[in-house]
Amino acid sequence: MSITDLIDAPGASEQVEVSWPAPAELSVPLLGIERDSAMQVDIRLDSVHEGVLVSGTVEGTLTGQCSRCLDPITETVTIDIQELFQFEHDPMLESDEQHLVEHGLINIEPIMRDALVTSLPFQPRCSPDCEGLCDQCGVRLEGAGPDHHHEQLDPRWAALADFASGNVNEETSSENSEQQEKR
């Protein structure tokens, strides 16, 4: 973005409202803004002695999946940005912590990416009370009802459960006898 009108003009400001295609890597594994989708950028550029202060909002459409039930998620997100683009390198700051005006241009893509990606949930949900899927059969727990459960019996105890219920058959008895003889 060109800011040549604001260089050497402290106190000058400019309002910018534009729609830009979304850059790459505006996402976390399950949620993000698709590349090249429209993003509404509404920023104010204020010239100060040290550089140009960029402040405003960026709006885009998030798409992805719920981390619990894998249902699709689509929602609009608005992020606030504010960053000082300096005219000269400040030796007191790390080079990756400062943004510079280069040849009368500023690049707001990195600050958009930093603000958006750090605000995204690592495990997005379709709703705050999403219960997810049953780990046994994969049915959605919200629709399964409160009585949905699966009897889980440790396979090592299966023979004892059969014996206790009186379901001992000839095959199970002969297997047990053979195992006892081997000992």
Secondary structure, 3 states (H helix, E strand, C coil): CECHHHCCCCCCEEEEEEEEECCCCCEECCEEECCCCEEEEEEEEEECCCEEEEEEEEEEEEEEECCCCCCEEEEEEEEEEEEEEECCCCCCCCHHHCEECECCECCCHHHHHHHHHHHCCCCCCCCCCCCCECCCCCCEHHHHCCCCCCCCCCHHHHHHHHHHHCCCCHHHHHHHHHHHHHC
